[in-house]
């Protein structure tokens, strides 16, 4: 098998995966699916490739002769689409997030196990230069046994809310709870250490004003305090604080490593600082190393988004399909280790802040306890298990807000044509 034939669902986020297939030697793009007809027409003109077939129907798309599917559709729809793809015989690359309910989590795991196909979770922040280097160093024993870590993914989306929600009152972003979009902050810590989260206590910002004025019901940000299986602790924060921040730190039994802060002017997650004890317990042998691990990357990698990580998520997925034993992918179990702490953190919030055990869905007996749990904030899925988006009750938001956001989006379309 020379090139893996790839289909992509989702024009907007999927553009990066399409570009990978254009420049890579191990993959080719053969099909694209999106419900936006004008967008498909524009993409067809842009790519100018008669070997690519375009679909508005997902059910028709998955019949296409291809080896793998990239799911870059809405974040709350990945699991049902992934299950359909797996059952249709396609390997799956899933953008974040993996699931939105425990029922979906159980069914996704079982689809992967039953088909034996590759499922790779696209948590690209794990493949940014600093977190990627941290994983290598930690696994080599550079800083000893994990004791404490922090992950931050702060992204103030207010300036782009009209571009990502279109004034749609039902859009998933308007209905996601504060702890939902958690794997950019938690994921790298899980991937670095290889440890499973076992218990979590959640916190939700009580501030909602900035969210309400854009049409979102949730608290401004979420925090997870996570106990790992070895007794170490992870602190995760993510959400819409005013200034953006991507930052990771890992403390071990003989040292510490962290990425640069963006305000330090050191290329943020492209720079790593490692302060370690060369001889365990001998504090006078501490050594500090600061460097950019990926500064000599090829240009074709550097021009991909998120510090080049968008290239490596796809590269490893394709290599995994081709049988490369060194392909570093995030499987379905690890994907859920990254997501479930956020889900159960919000359940902790709703229960008044008590700690919640995180189910280990590797165990079939544990899965049975959650097979029918559809509790979430999505009215189209949750039925009588619907949760409030904000723990104190969904705020009132007038339709005028959504009209204003929609007008702003339409103005953008009129000015740019896309």
Secondary structure by P-SEA (a helix, b strand, c coil): ccbbbbbbcccccaaaaaaaaaccccbbbcccccccaaaaaaaaaaaccccbbbbccaaaaaaccccbbbcccccccaaaaaaaaaaabbbbbbcccccccaaaaaaaaaaaaaacbbbbbcccccccaaaaaaaaaaaaccccccccbbbbbccccccccccccccccccccccccccccccccaaaaaaacccccccbbbbbbcccaaaaaaccccccbbbbbccccccbbbbbbbccccbbbbbbbbbcccccccccccccccccccbbbbbbbccccccccbbbbbcccccccccccccccccaaaaaaaaaaaaaaacccccccccaaaaaaacaaaaaaaaaaaacccbbbbbccccaaaaaacccccccccccccccccccccccccccccaaaaaaaaaaaaaaaaaccc
